[in-house]
């Protein structure tokens, strides 16, 4: 059952204000902590859990825990920060910072100048470099998952809501429709079976996002391009003011064959003429306020590996897996070192 206003979680540590949204995979809530700070809690959707058998539920909850640990390894000023994780009423929860702003989807009817659009794309691209260096991918980059906020008098883009649902679909034994973002999901993520994915998948989605920012048009869906041979209209045909360089970079980033796209986010940003921002570590280790952090991560890595090996026994032991709590530190699937073939089932 979904939580409602004024429900208290973790003995009053978090108080529900309202539901922010829900998908087939999860539900997000706006909450306040004891200090009155606003945060976001994301948890698994009861409807999804109830549709799964015991083994599938165990796998899903285990993967949610594993991804929570991975997310806390990624910290960047343009990535929403994961600050806590816990279990409440048999539900696994992630607590994230609340980004008070509007999404780029709210501005999609407003065509941005090339300079402004590239500034936001560079910010998100730099954030994704950190994600990829941690051997993760986002999977769900699109204007609705990029929020704009004002910090120090400057508007900046923040990447939110990693596409965990796409990853979970691969581990469920039943065939269900994948959650995809039409126009932004690359063709390899439409596959019905597990398929290697890498930085080139996020590049496709970020290139499609730039397409929208500069044209106000959503590009034709990759599935229609692949199956129905629909033509991808060059962004410059919609907006002649777009530079040739940016036009080429978008089209390269949206190639149907992953091998023909840039193979790293840095390479694609370079093709746009976007040099790196101030250098910062791609993996930020939490401060000494929690000296057991690294040991906890190692311990739970062993536990999760053991759970994966057990397989059939997973459903029976998954409910007993405790959830790691960490001090503030901050979505995803392993990045394969080489792209898949262009063949899609």
C-alpha positions as CSV (number, residue, x, y, z in Angstrom):
1,X,0.0,0.0,0.0
2,X,1.3,3.4,-1.0
3,X,2.3,5.9,1.7
4,X,0.2,9.0,2.2
5,X,0.7,12.5,3.7
6,X,2.1,12.6,7.2
7,X,3.1,8.9,7.3
8,X,6.2,8.7,9.4
9,X,9.2,6.5,8.3
10,X,12.1,5.4,10.4
11,X,10.4,6.4,13.6
12,X,9.8,9.9,12.4
13,X,13.1,10.5,10.7
14,X,11.2,11.1,7.5
15,X,7.7,12.4,7.1
16,X,5.8,12.0,3.8
17,X,4.6,15.2,2.2
18,X,3.2,13.9,-1.0
19,X,3.7,11.5,-3.8
20,X,5.8,12.9,-6.6
21,X,5.2,10.2,-9.2
22,X,5.1,6.6,-10.0
23,X,6.0,4.2,-12.8
24,X,5.8,0.5,-13.3
25,X,9.0,0.1,-11.3
26,X,9.0,2.6,-8.5
27,X,7.2,5.3,-6.6
28,X,8.9,8.6,-5.5
29,X,7.8,10.7,-2.5
30,X,8.6,14.2,-1.3
31,X,9.5,14.0,2.4
32,X,10.9,16.2,5.2
33,X,13.5,15.2,7.7
34,X,13.6,16.2,11.4
35,X,15.4,19.4,10.4
36,X,12.7,20.4,7.9
37,X,14.9,19.7,4.9
38,X,13.1,18.4,1.8
39,X,14.3,15.1,0.4
40,X,13.0,12.5,-2.1
41,X,12.4,8.8,-1.3
42,X,12.2,6.2,-4.0
43,X,10.9,2.7,-3.3
44,X,9.7,-0.3,-5.3
45,X,6.1,-0.2,-6.6
46,X,3.8,-2.5,-4.7
47,X,1.9,-3.4,-7.9
48,X,5.1,-4.6,-9.5
49,X,6.1,-6.6,-6.4
50,X,2.7,-8.2,-6.1
51,X,2.9,-9.3,-9.8
52,X,6.1,-11.3,-9.2
53,X,6.6,-14.7,-7.8
54,X,8.7,-15.1,-4.7
55,X,12.0,-15.8,-6.6
56,X,11.5,-12.7,-8.8
57,X,10.8,-10.5,-5.8
58,X,13.9,-11.7,-4.1
59,X,16.0,-11.0,-7.2
60,X,14.4,-7.5,-7.6
61,X,15.0,-6.5,-3.9
62,X,18.6,-7.9,-4.0
63,X,19.3,-5.9,-7.1
64,X,17.8,-2.8,-5.6
65,X,20.2,-3.1,-2.7
66,X,23.1,-3.7,-4.9
67,X,22.4,-0.7,-7.1
68,X,22.0,1.4,-3.9
69,X,25.5,0.6,-3.0
70,X,26.7,1.4,-6.5
71,X,24.9,4.7,-6.6
72,X,26.6,5.8,-3.4
73,X,30.0,5.5,-5.2
74,X,29.0,8.2,-7.7
75,X,29.2,11.8,-6.6
76,X,29.2,14.8,-8.9
77,X,27.7,18.3,-8.7
78,X,25.5,17.5,-11.7
79,X,24.2,14.2,-10.3
80,X,21.4,14.0,-7.8
81,X,22.9,12.7,-4.5
82,X,21.9,9.6,-2.7
83,X,22.1,10.4,1.0
84,X,20.6,7.3,2.8
85,X,19.0,3.9,2.3
86,X,16.8,1.9,4.6
87,X,14.1,-0.7,4.8
88,X,10.6,0.1,6.0
89,X,7.6,-2.2,6.1
90,X,9.5,-4.7,3.9
91,X,10.2,-2.0,1.3
92,X,13.7,-1.0,0.3
93,X,14.1,2.8,0.1
94,X,16.6,5.2,-1.4
95,X,16.8,8.8,0.0
96,X,18.0,11.4,-2.4
97,X,18.4,15.1,-2.4
98,X,15.5,17.2,-3.6
99,X,16.2,19.3,-6.7
100,X,13.9,22.3,-6.6
101,X,13.6,23.4,-10.2
102,X,12.0,22.5,-13.5
103,X,12.9,19.7,-15.9
104,X,14.2,20.3,-19.4
105,X,11.0,18.6,-20.5
106,X,9.1,21.6,-19.2
107,X,11.0,23.8,-21.6
108,X,10.8,21.5,-24.6
109,X,8.5,23.9,-26.5
110,X,11.1,26.6,-26.1
111,X,14.0,26.1,-28.5
112,X,17.2,27.0,-26.7
113,X,20.2,28.8,-28.2
114,X,23.0,26.5,-29.2
115,X,25.2,28.0,-26.6
116,X,22.8,27.4,-23.7
117,X,21.8,23.9,-24.9
118,X,25.5,22.9,-25.2
119,X,26.2,24.2,-21.7
120,X,23.5,21.9,-20.2
121,X,24.7,19.0,-22.4
122,X,28.3,19.4,-21.3
123,X,27.2,19.4,-17.6
124,X,25.2,16.2,-18.0
125,X,28.0,14.7,-20.2
126,X,30.6,15.4,-17.5
127,X,28.3,13.8,-14.9
128,X,27.9,10.7,-17.1
129,X,31.6,10.4,-17.5
130,X,31.7,9.8,-13.7
131,X,29.0,7.3,-14.0
132,X,30.8,5.4,-16.8
133,X,34.1,5.5,-15.0
134,X,32.3,3.7,-12.2
135,X,31.4,1.0,-14.7
136,X,27.7,2.0,-14.7
137,X,25.3,3.5,-17.2
138,X,22.3,5.6,-16.6
139,X,20.0,4.0,-19.2
140,X,17.3,6.7,-19.1
141,X,18.7,10.0,-20.1
142,X,16.0,12.3,-21.5
143,X,14.8,15.9,-20.8
144,X,12.4,14.7,-18.1
145,X,15.3,13.3,-16.1
146,X,17.3,16.5,-16.3
147,X,16.4,19.2,-13.9
148,X,17.5,22.9,-13.9
149,X,18.3,24.6,-10.7
150,X,20.0,27.9,-9.8
151,X,23.1,27.7,-7.8
152,X,25.4,30.7,-7.1
153,X,23.3,32.7,-9.6
154,X,23.8,30.3,-12.4
155,X,21.4,27.9,-14.0
156,X,22.8,24.4,-14.1
157,X,21.5,20.9,-15.1
158,X,21.2,18.0,-12.7
159,X,20.8,14.3,-13.7
160,X,18.1,12.5,-11.7
161,X,16.2,9.2,-11.6
162,X,18.6,6.5,-13.0
163,X,16.9,3.9,-15.2
164,X,17.0,0.9,-12.8
165,X,13.8,-0.5,-14.3
166,X,15.5,-1.4,-17.5
167,X,18.1,-3.4,-15.7
168,X,15.6,-5.1,-13.5
169,X,13.7,-6.3,-16.6
170,X,16.7,-8.3,-17.6
171,X,16.6,-10.4,-14.4
172,X,12.9,-11.2,-14.3
173,X,12.1,-14.6,-15.7
174,X,8.7,-13.5,-17.2
175,X,8.5,-11.5,-20.4
176,X,7.2,-8.0,-19.6
177,X,7.2,-4.8,-21.6
178,X,10.3,-2.8,-21.0
179,X,10.0,0.8,-19.8
180,X,11.5,2.9,-22.6
181,X,11.5,6.6,-23.4
182,X,10.3,7.0,-26.9
183,X,12.7,9.0,-29.0
184,X,15.5,8.7,-26.5
185,X,16.1,5.0,-25.9
186,X,18.8,3.4,-28.1
187,X,17.9,0.3,-30.1
188,X,20.0,-2.0,-28.0
189,X,17.9,-1.3,-24.9
190,X,14.8,-2.6,-26.7
191,X,16.2,-6.1,-26.9
192,X,14.1,-8.8,-25.1
193,X,17.2,-10.6,-23.7
194,X,20.2,-9.4,-21.8
195,X,22.6,-7.5,-24.1
196,X,25.9,-5.8,-23.4
197,X,25.5,-2.0,-23.1
198,X,28.0,0.7,-22.6
199,X,28.7,4.4,-22.6
200,X,27.4,4.5,-26.2
201,X,23.9,3.8,-25.0
202,X,23.9,7.0,-22.8
203,X,25.5,8.9,-25.7
204,X,22.5,8.1,-28.0
205,X,20.1,9.4,-25.3
206,X,22.1,12.5,-24.6
207,X,22.4,13.3,-28.4
208,X,18.6,12.8,-28.7
209,X,18.2,15.2,-25.8
210,X,20.3,17.8,-27.5
211,X,18.2,17.3,-30.7
212,X,15.1,18.3,-28.7
213,X,16.7,21.3,-27.0
214,X,17.7,22.7,-30.4
215,X,14.6,21.8,-32.5
216,X,11.7,21.5,-30.1
217,X,11.0,18.2,-31.9
218,X,11.3,14.7,-30.4
219,X,13.4,12.5,-32.8
220,X,11.8,9.5,-34.4
221,X,12.0,6.5,-32.2
222,X,14.9,4.1,-32.6
223,X,12.5,1.1,-32.8
224,X,10.7,2.7,-35.8
225,X,14.0,3.5,-37.4
226,X,15.2,-0.1,-37.0
227,X,12.1,-2.0,-37.9
228,X,10.0,0.4,-40.1
229,X,13.1,2.1,-41.7
230,X,11.7,5.5,-40.6
231,X,14.1,8.3,-41.4
232,X,15.8,10.4,-38.7
233,X,15.4,14.0,-39.9
234,X,18.7,15.9,-39.3
235,X,18.2,18.5,-36.6
236,X,19.6,21.2,-39.0
237,X,16.5,20.6,-41.3
238,X,14.3,21.7,-38.4
239,X,16.6,24.5,-37.3
240,X,19.0,25.9,-39.9
241,X,20.8,27.9,-37.2
242,X,22.4,24.8,-35.8
243,X,26.1,24.6,-36.6
244,X,27.4,21.9,-38.9
245,X,29.6,20.6,-36.1
246,X,26.7,20.2,-33.7
247,X,24.5,18.7,-36.4
248,X,27.1,16.1,-37.2
249,X,27.7,15.2,-33.6
250,X,24.0,14.6,-32.9
251,X,23.6,12.4,-35.9
252,X,26.8,10.4,-35.0
253,X,25.6,10.0,-31.4
254,X,22.3,8.7,-32.7
255,X,23.6,6.0,-35.1
256,X,21.6,2.8,-34.8
257,X,24.7,0.7,-34.8
258,X,26.5,1.3,-31.4
259,X,29.9,0.7,-33.1
260,X,29.4,3.8,-35.3
261,X,28.7,6.1,-32.3
262,X,31.4,7.6,-30.2
263,X,32.6,5.0,-27.8
264,X,33.2,7.3,-24.8
265,X,31.3,10.3,-23.5
266,X,34.5,12.4,-23.6
267,X,35.0,11.5,-27.3
268,X,31.5,12.6,-28.1
269,X,31.8,15.9,-26.1
270,X,35.0,16.6,-27.9
271,X,33.2,16.2,-31.2
272,X,30.9,19.0,-30.0
273,X,34.0,21.2,-29.2
274,X,33.2,20.9,-25.4
275,X,36.4,20.6,-23.4
276,X,36.5,19.2,-19.9
277,X,35.3,21.2,-16.9
278,X,37.4,21.7,-13.8
279,X,38.9,18.3,-13.1
280,X,37.6,16.4,-10.1
281,X,37.9,12.8,-9.0
282,X,35.5,10.4,-10.7
283,X,35.1,8.3,-7.6
284,X,34.8,10.2,-4.3
285,X,35.3,8.2,-1.2
286,X,33.1,9.3,1.7
287,X,34.8,11.3,4.5
288,X,36.1,9.8,7.7
289,X,32.8,10.5,9.4
290,X,32.0,6.8,8.6
291,X,35.3,4.9,8.8
292,X,33.5,1.6,8.2
293,X,32.1,2.6,4.8
294,X,34.7,0.8,2.7
295,X,34.6,-2.3,4.9
296,X,30.8,-2.3,4.6
297,X,30.9,-2.1,0.8
298,X,33.4,-5.0,0.6
299,X,31.3,-7.1,3.0
300,X,28.1,-6.5,1.2
301,X,29.8,-7.2,-2.2
302,X,30.7,-10.6,-0.9
303,X,27.2,-11.2,0.5
304,X,25.6,-10.2,-2.8
305,X,27.9,-12.4,-4.8
306,X,27.0,-15.3,-2.6
307,X,23.3,-14.6,-3.1
308,X,23.7,-14.6,-6.8
309,X,25.5,-18.0,-6.7
310,X,22.8,-19.6,-4.6
311,X,20.2,-18.8,-7.2
312,X,17.2,-20.9,-6.3
313,X,17.6,-20.3,-2.6
314,X,17.6,-16.5,-3.2
315,X,13.9,-16.1,-2.6
316,X,14.1,-17.7,0.8
317,X,17.0,-15.6,2.1
318,X,16.4,-12.3,0.4
319,X,14.1,-10.9,3.1
320,X,16.8,-11.3,5.7
321,X,19.3,-9.1,3.8
322,X,19.8,-6.0,5.9
323,X,20.0,-2.7,4.2
324,X,23.2,-0.7,4.5
325,X,23.0,2.8,6.0
326,X,25.7,5.2,5.1
327,X,26.5,8.8,5.7
328,X,25.8,11.2,2.8
329,X,27.5,10.1,-0.3
330,X,25.7,9.5,-3.7
331,X,22.0,4.9,-11.6
332,X,22.9,1.7,-13.9
333,X,24.4,-1.5,-15.1
334,X,28.0,-2.6,-15.7
335,X,29.5,-0.9,-18.7
336,X,30.9,-3.5,-21.2
337,X,34.3,-2.7,-22.6
338,X,33.2,-3.2,-26.2
339,X,29.9,-2.5,-28.0
340,X,27.4,-5.2,-29.0
341,X,26.8,-6.1,-32.6
342,X,24.2,-4.1,-34.4
343,X,21.9,-7.1,-34.6
344,X,18.8,-6.7,-32.4
345,X,16.4,-9.5,-31.6
